[in-house]
Amino acid sequence: MRRIAAVTACVVLMGIGNALAATGGGDVILKNKGGDVLFSHDTHVVGVMLACTDCHDKLYLSKGQHKAVTMKQMQKGKSCGACHSGKKAFSVKGDCAKCHKK
């Protein structure tokens, strides 16, 4: 009985590892004259445990199809501002260096 439980546990853990390895999309660098923004899929998917469908296709289709938005639009809940409103995650208002790197 213990052997079956151990084998089952190993299979489950291997499945979880494979699921996490397939998750994400790597880092995406968004070019911006105010300073480039590095978007980390790992931070959002693994760190915050968001599902791909939390952002795709609601907020983003793909890097190539994504339309640039202004900070003003983000402050109104567009793009990153949908979560980064100060309620779910830190606000897009204020500390620019959190996202924008010179």
NORJOPE-V829147 format. One record per residue. N is the residue number from 0. RES is the residue in one small letter. SS is DSSP state (H for helix, E for strand, C for the rest). PSI is psi in degrees with one decimal (999 if undefined). NEAR is the number of other ideal C-beta (glycine too) atoms within 12 Angstrom. Layout:
{{N:RES:SS:PSI:NEAR} {N:RES:SS:PSI:NEAR}}
This chain:
{{0:m:C:-42.5:7} {1:r:H:-36.8:8} {2:r:H:-42.1:9} {3:i:H:-42.1:10} {4:a:H:-41.7:11} {5:a:H:-43.5:12} {6:v:H:-43.2:13} {7:t:H:-44.8:14} {8:a:H:-42.4:14} {9:c:H:-43.3:14} {10:v:H:-44.2:14} {11:v:H:-46.7:14} {12:l:H:-38.5:14} {13:m:H:-39.1:14} {14:g:H:-40.8:14} {15:i:H:-43.6:15} {16:g:H:-43.2:14} {17:n:H:-38.8:12} {18:a:H:-42.8:16} {19:l:H:-36.4:17} {20:a:H:-32.3:13} {21:a:H:-12.0:14} {22:t:C:151.4:23} {23:g:C:-162.8:23} {24:g:C:14.8:20} {25:g:C:-170.4:15} {26:d:E:143.8:17} {27:v:E:126.1:23} {28:i:E:120.0:16} {29:l:E:112.7:24} {30:k:C:133.7:15} {31:n:C:135.2:21} {32:k:C:-18.6:12} {33:g:C:1.5:18} {34:g:C:130.9:17} {35:d:E:149.8:16} {36:v:E:127.3:28} {37:l:E:115.5:20} {38:f:E:122.8:29} {39:s:E:115.5:20} {40:h:H:-39.3:26} {41:d:H:-42.9:20} {42:t:H:-42.6:20} {43:h:H:-41.2:30} {44:v:H:-50.4:26} {45:v:H:-47.8:21} {46:g:H:-45.3:14} {47:v:C:-6.9:18} {48:m:C:42.6:13} {49:l:C:147.8:24} {50:a:C:153.3:16} {51:c:H:-39.2:21} {52:t:H:-9.9:12} {53:d:H:-29.3:20} {54:c:H:-38.9:26} {55:h:C:126.2:21} {56:d:C:12.1:12} {57:k:C:-54.6:16} {58:l:C:-36.5:26} {59:y:C:138.1:27} {60:l:C:-59.4:12} {61:s:C:167.4:14} {62:k:C:-41.8:18} {63:g:C:-29.4:8} {64:q:C:-11.1:11} {65:h:C:131.8:19} {66:k:C:137.4:14} {67:a:C:140.5:18} {68:v:C:153.6:22} {69:t:C:165.5:17} {70:m:H:-35.6:25} {71:k:H:-41.9:13} {72:q:H:-39.5:16} {73:m:H:-39.5:28} {74:q:H:-18.7:20} {75:k:C:10.6:17} {76:g:C:7.3:21} {77:k:C:154.7:23} {78:s:H:-127.6:28} {79:c:H:-31.4:35} {80:g:H:-13.0:26} {81:a:H:-36.2:23} {82:c:C:-36.2:24} {83:h:C:65.9:30} {84:s:C:-2.3:20} {85:g:C:-6.4:16} {86:k:C:-58.6:12} {87:k:C:-42.5:17} {88:a:C:169.4:20} {89:f:C:150.4:19} {90:s:C:149.7:21} {91:v:C:-13.3:32} {92:k:C:142.8:18} {93:g:C:-110.6:15} {94:d:C:87.2:12} {95:c:H:-34.6:18} {96:a:H:-13.1:12} {97:k:H:-33.2:18} {98:c:C:-41.2:30} {99:h:E:124.6:22} {100:k:E:130.5:16} {101:k:C:999:11}}
